[in-house]
Amino acid sequence: MKISKIELYNFRNYINETVELKDGLNIIVGNNGMGKTNILEAIYYFSYGRSFRVNGHEIIKDGEKEGRIKLSYTKGEREIESEIKFLSGKRKEIYLNEIELKKTSQLLGNFICVNFTPDEMNIVKGIPEIRRKFCDSAIMVLRPQYVKELIKYRQILNQKTALLRKGSYSTLSVWNERLAESGSKIMIMRKTYIERLAEKATQLQNEISDGAEKLEIKYSPSIKMGETLEETKQNFLDKLDDIKEKEKENLFCLAGIHRDEINIEINGKSAKNYSSQGQIKTAVLCLKLAQTQIIEEESEFSPVLLLDDILSELDKKRREFLISHINGKQIIITCTDIEESFEEKNIIKIKNGEVIKG
């Protein structure tokens, strides 16, 4: 999977720019605040249909009514053009080879990228929701039906919560049945993916630490898993039945996939609470590389790698480890200075939302 160019029109601080990319390593250089990350954000949109930023609004350039981004890439022998139009009221239109997609979920799986940013440290350090989102995003691009199940689950959860707040319990058992049916399917998919991710990430962390650090990643659902989908669904129903009075008191659903956790440990201790910054950086690096390996196994294509100022976050050993594991892929790196090893690569200089020629 290779990008040839990304076009930005009234996107963030860009008025009308085209960034041409090559195979291998592409370096986007510029001072902080010039718009380097905006290019990576635009590319990311074509993989996940949303921004990787916590603050993902204000996409359209200030003072303009709409914005647009367009990605030209190859997937195997296919040449593909994808376009996203950002309209007022947070609306957007998505096109794949000029055919409008009815749902954002239809975009998933067509173009795949993996992003490394300093904020990714929060996968380990942050709240459980961040780990769930990391897991969900990783599964989405490989299993588009997973998105449909997540949407269904959230709709059911919202309906049940509304009933609890109204004090209307007559149909609660019906919504619990639906919640258990949808939630158990998601649990199975999460468990399967996390076990696969853990195996690869553990091996990578062992390699980079010369066996000194044992990384463990475990899925910890709020509902006990069964041996089968039906057993898991029954456990889900039993749990909801056990806590129904507490839910009526709290006016909220207290168990389900929205309460799941993914435990990350190094040498038997919580990485979030007991690991050093270096160990956490390494763990996140290994998680992302493991995600990349799974994508390659599943899709037979290498994802495009987006590295947002990440090399400055890594020491020499980790930089060398990263580079050794991403050779042969298209890589887009942002940085403020050009290192000597970058001089023969595709250099793209950015200043105030403009590509500087020459």
VMD Tcl script that draws the C-alpha trace (Angstrom):
set ca {
  {0.00 0.00 0.00}
  {1.62 3.24 -1.19}
  {0.44 6.87 -1.24}
  {1.42 8.96 -4.25}
  {-0.08 12.24 -3.04}
  {-2.36 13.88 -0.50}
  {-4.26 17.04 -1.44}
  {-5.54 19.49 1.17}
  {-8.05 22.25 0.51}
  {-9.16 24.51 3.40}
  {-8.08 21.76 5.80}
  {-6.78 23.08 9.14}
  {-4.15 25.71 8.18}
  {-3.86 24.62 4.52}
  {-5.52 26.65 1.77}
  {-4.70 24.55 -1.28}
  {-1.65 22.28 -1.17}
  {-0.54 18.98 -2.68}
  {2.04 16.84 -0.91}
  {3.70 14.27 -3.16}
  {5.03 11.14 -1.47}
  {7.41 8.40 -2.56}
  {8.08 4.78 -1.66}
  {10.11 4.25 1.49}
  {10.93 7.14 3.79}
  {9.29 10.57 3.48}
  {10.37 13.35 5.84}
  {8.06 16.30 6.59}
  {10.18 19.05 8.14}
  {9.18 22.31 9.78}
  {9.03 24.21 13.03}
  {6.31 23.43 15.56}
  {2.92 24.83 14.65}
  {3.57 24.91 10.89}
  {1.10 22.14 10.00}
  {3.20 18.98 9.80}
  {0.84 16.93 11.97}
  {-2.14 18.15 9.94}
  {-0.83 16.21 6.94}
  {-0.65 13.00 8.97}
  {-4.11 13.70 10.37}
  {-5.51 14.03 6.84}
  {-3.97 10.69 5.83}
  {-5.29 9.03 9.00}
  {-8.83 10.12 8.11}
  {-8.81 7.82 5.07}
  {-8.06 4.81 7.24}
  {-10.35 5.38 10.22}
  {-12.84 8.04 9.13}
  {-11.91 10.29 12.03}
  {-9.04 12.25 13.54}
  {-6.41 10.73 15.84}
  {-6.41 13.94 17.85}
  {-8.32 14.26 21.10}
  {-9.50 17.64 19.84}
  {-10.60 16.64 16.37}
  {-12.97 19.52 15.56}
  {-12.31 22.78 13.69}
  {-11.18 20.79 10.65}
  {-12.30 23.45 8.15}
  {-9.92 26.39 7.81}
  {-11.08 29.39 9.81}
  {-13.41 31.61 7.80}
  {-14.24 28.98 5.17}
  {-17.50 27.07 4.69}
  {-16.08 23.72 3.66}
  {-12.82 21.81 3.34}
  {-11.63 18.83 1.37}
  {-8.85 16.24 1.40}
  {-7.99 13.77 -1.35}
  {-5.73 10.73 -1.18}
  {-4.24 8.98 -4.22}
  {-2.72 5.58 -3.48}
  {-2.08 2.11 -4.84}
  {-3.18 -1.14 -3.24}
  {-1.44 -3.98 -4.99}
  {-2.05 -3.27 -8.68}
  {-5.10 -1.06 -8.04}
  {-4.93 2.72 -8.23}
  {-7.41 4.33 -5.88}
  {-8.57 7.87 -5.20}
  {-10.47 8.67 -2.05}
  {-11.92 12.03 -1.10}
  {-13.48 13.45 2.05}
  {-15.44 16.72 2.04}
  {-15.95 18.48 5.35}
  {-19.17 20.50 5.43}
  {-20.75 22.83 7.96}
  {-22.36 21.28 11.02}
  {-19.64 18.61 11.31}
  {-21.09 16.82 8.27}
  {-18.86 15.08 5.77}
  {-19.13 13.31 2.43}
  {-16.82 10.43 1.53}
  {-16.01 9.25 -1.99}
  {-14.08 6.20 -3.18}
  {-13.12 6.40 -6.86}
  {-15.81 9.11 -7.24}
  {-18.55 6.89 -5.79}
  {-20.13 8.37 -2.67}
  {-20.15 6.09 0.36}
  {-23.34 6.02 2.39}
  {-21.58 5.32 5.69}
  {-18.16 6.11 7.14}
  {-17.78 2.42 8.00}
  {-17.64 1.64 4.25}
  {-14.28 3.45 4.15}
  {-12.68 1.04 6.60}
  {-10.26 -1.53 5.22}
  {-9.68 0.21 1.89}
  {-6.62 2.16 3.04}
  {-4.76 1.19 6.22}
  {-2.21 3.16 8.20}
  {-0.70 2.85 11.67}
  {0.22 6.01 13.55}
  {2.94 6.56 16.15}
  {2.61 9.84 18.08}
  {3.83 11.04 21.50}
  {0.18 10.91 22.64}
  {0.19 7.14 22.08}
  {1.93 6.85 25.46}
  {-1.58 7.24 26.89}
  {-2.42 3.75 25.65}
  {-0.45 2.62 28.71}
  {-0.66 5.67 30.98}
  {-4.21 6.81 30.30}
  {-7.72 5.78 31.31}
  {-9.26 2.43 30.23}
  {-11.31 4.14 27.50}
  {-8.09 4.96 25.60}
  {-7.02 1.31 25.62}
  {-10.48 0.23 24.47}
  {-10.35 2.76 21.62}
  {-6.90 1.53 20.56}
  {-8.18 -2.04 20.47}
  {-11.42 -1.10 18.67}
  {-9.62 0.97 16.02}
  {-7.16 -1.86 15.36}
  {-9.98 -4.37 14.87}
  {-12.14 -2.00 12.78}
  {-9.80 -1.80 9.80}
  {-9.60 -5.59 9.66}
  {-13.21 -6.44 10.54}
  {-15.64 -3.79 9.18}
  {-18.54 -5.74 10.74}
  {-17.02 -4.93 14.14}
  {-17.98 -1.27 13.64}
  {-21.60 -2.23 12.98}
  {-21.66 -4.27 16.18}
  {-20.15 -1.42 18.20}
  {-22.73 1.03 16.83}
  {-25.53 -1.41 17.61}
  {-24.23 -1.92 21.15}
  {-24.03 1.82 21.82}
  {-27.57 2.37 20.55}
  {-28.87 -0.38 22.82}
  {-26.86 0.96 25.76}
  {-28.23 4.48 25.22}
  {-31.78 3.17 25.08}
  {-31.32 1.17 28.28}
  {-29.75 4.16 30.06}
  {-32.68 6.35 29.01}
  {-35.12 3.81 30.50}
  {-33.16 3.65 33.76}
  {-33.23 7.43 34.07}
  {-36.96 7.54 33.40}
  {-37.60 4.81 35.96}
  {-39.26 2.74 33.25}
  {-38.39 -0.92 33.85}
  {-41.11 -2.87 32.01}
  {-38.96 -3.53 28.91}
  {-35.58 -3.63 30.68}
  {-35.22 -7.40 30.23}
  {-35.67 -7.01 26.46}
  {-32.86 -4.44 26.27}
  {-30.66 -6.59 28.51}
  {-31.14 -9.48 26.11}
  {-30.12 -7.31 23.16}
  {-27.18 -5.84 25.08}
  {-25.91 -9.31 25.99}
  {-26.27 -10.58 22.43}
  {-24.32 -7.68 20.89}
  {-21.84 -7.31 23.75}
  {-20.84 -10.98 23.80}
  {-19.95 -10.85 20.09}
  {-17.71 -7.82 20.71}
  {-16.09 -9.54 23.69}
  {-15.15 -12.56 21.59}
  {-13.59 -10.39 18.90}
  {-11.71 -8.28 21.45}
  {-10.36 -11.34 23.24}
  {-9.20 -12.96 20.00}
  {-7.43 -9.83 18.82}
  {-5.78 -8.96 22.14}
  {-4.40 -12.48 22.56}
  {-2.85 -12.26 19.10}
  {-1.50 -8.77 19.76}
  {-0.08 -9.80 23.13}
  {1.86 -12.72 21.69}
  {3.61 -10.52 19.13}
  {4.17 -7.50 21.41}
  {5.62 -9.70 24.18}
  {8.12 -11.19 21.76}
  {9.13 -7.73 20.50}
  {9.61 -6.32 24.02}
  {11.70 -9.34 24.95}
  {13.86 -8.70 21.89}
  {14.46 -4.99 22.47}
  {15.13 -5.42 26.21}
  {17.43 -8.44 25.73}
  {15.05 -10.50 27.85}
  {15.01 -8.07 30.80}
  {11.38 -6.99 30.37}
  {8.41 -9.35 30.17}
  {5.43 -7.56 28.66}
  {1.98 -9.01 29.39}
  {-1.25 -7.78 27.84}
  {-4.49 -9.26 29.10}
  {-8.11 -8.64 28.23}
  {-10.06 -8.00 31.42}
  {-13.78 -7.77 30.59}
  {-16.36 -6.71 33.15}
  {-18.31 -9.87 32.26}
  {-16.84 -13.34 32.74}
  {-15.97 -14.95 29.41}
  {-17.46 -18.34 28.59}
  {-16.00 -21.09 26.43}
  {-18.47 -20.29 23.66}
  {-20.44 -17.29 22.43}
  {-23.63 -18.68 23.99}
  {-21.95 -19.19 27.38}
  {-20.57 -15.66 27.25}
  {-24.01 -14.29 26.43}
  {-25.54 -16.21 29.33}
  {-22.85 -14.90 31.70}
  {-23.66 -11.40 30.43}
  {-27.37 -11.87 31.19}
  {-26.65 -13.37 34.61}
  {-24.42 -10.42 35.52}
  {-27.02 -7.89 34.43}
  {-29.64 -9.73 36.47}
  {-27.39 -9.70 39.55}
  {-26.81 -5.95 39.39}
  {-30.23 -4.77 38.20}
  {-31.12 -3.10 41.54}
  {-27.77 -1.28 41.64}
  {-28.33 -0.09 38.08}
  {-31.73 1.30 39.05}
  {-30.08 3.20 41.90}
  {-27.20 4.49 39.78}
  {-29.31 5.13 36.65}
  {-26.56 3.62 34.51}
  {-25.53 0.27 33.07}
  {-22.75 -0.97 35.35}
  {-21.44 -3.90 33.32}
  {-20.68 -4.50 29.69}
  {-18.05 -3.93 27.03}
  {-18.07 -0.19 27.82}
  {-16.48 -1.13 31.19}
  {-13.80 -3.47 29.84}
  {-10.12 -3.01 30.66}
  {-6.94 -4.11 28.93}
  {-4.26 -4.74 31.54}
  {-0.67 -4.01 30.51}
  {2.05 -5.30 32.83}
  {5.84 -5.34 32.71}
  {7.61 -7.91 34.85}
  {4.39 -8.73 36.65}
  {3.53 -5.15 37.69}
  {1.14 -2.58 36.26}
  {3.00 -0.67 33.55}
  {0.81 2.36 34.21}
  {1.78 2.58 37.88}
  {5.23 1.04 38.17}
  {7.10 1.26 34.84}
  {9.61 3.89 33.79}
  {9.04 6.25 30.87}
  {11.51 4.23 28.82}
  {9.68 0.98 29.51}
  {6.33 2.55 28.62}
  {7.70 3.99 25.37}
  {9.05 0.57 24.48}
  {5.74 -1.13 25.30}
  {3.79 1.27 23.08}
  {6.34 0.85 20.30}
  {5.95 -2.93 20.54}
  {2.15 -2.66 20.53}
  {2.22 -0.61 17.34}
  {4.71 -2.90 15.63}
  {2.58 -5.90 16.65}
  {-0.48 -4.16 15.19}
  {1.46 -3.63 11.96}
  {2.41 -7.32 11.79}
  {-1.21 -8.41 12.24}
  {-2.37 -6.09 9.46}
  {0.24 -7.57 7.12}
  {-0.85 -11.11 7.97}
  {-4.53 -10.33 7.55}
  {-4.52 -8.10 4.49}
  {-1.33 -9.16 2.68}
  {-0.50 -5.45 2.39}
  {1.87 -3.36 4.49}
  {0.16 -0.40 6.15}
  {1.53 3.11 5.67}
  {3.31 4.19 8.85}
  {2.81 7.70 10.25}
  {5.48 8.79 12.74}
  {4.64 12.18 14.24}
  {7.80 13.56 15.85}
  {8.28 10.15 17.40}
  {12.00 9.73 16.76}
  {12.79 12.59 19.16}
  {10.88 10.63 21.80}
  {13.07 7.54 21.37}
  {16.68 6.92 22.37}
  {19.20 5.57 19.86}
  {18.53 1.90 20.65}
  {14.76 2.22 20.26}
  {15.12 4.28 17.06}
  {17.34 1.61 15.54}
  {14.90 -1.10 16.68}
  {11.97 0.76 15.09}
  {13.76 1.40 11.80}
  {14.88 -2.23 11.56}
  {11.26 -3.43 11.86}
  {9.69 -1.02 9.35}
  {12.04 -1.35 6.40}
  {10.24 -1.99 3.12}
  {7.16 0.02 4.08}
  {6.11 3.53 3.14}
  {6.91 5.73 6.12}
  {5.99 9.37 6.70}
  {7.90 11.07 9.50}
  {7.50 14.59 10.86}
  {10.41 16.34 12.55}
  {11.83 19.81 13.19}
  {15.37 19.08 11.96}
  {16.82 16.98 9.17}
  {19.15 14.29 10.47}
  {22.18 13.36 8.36}
  {20.72 9.92 7.64}
  {17.67 11.63 6.04}
  {19.54 13.67 3.44}
  {18.95 11.24 0.55}
  {15.28 10.72 1.37}
  {12.15 12.53 0.15}
  {12.24 15.81 2.10}
  {9.08 17.94 2.29}
  {9.51 21.34 3.94}
  {6.46 22.96 5.50}
  {6.00 26.57 6.63}
  {2.71 28.12 7.73}
  {0.58 25.53 5.93}
  {2.54 25.70 2.69}
  {4.89 23.31 0.95}
  {8.18 25.13 0.41}
  {9.64 24.41 -3.01}
  {13.41 23.97 -3.49}
}
mol new
graphics top color blue
foreach p $ca { graphics top sphere $p radius 0.5 }
foreach p [lrange $ca 0 end-1] q [lrange $ca 1 end] { graphics top cylinder $p $q radius 0.2 }
display resetview
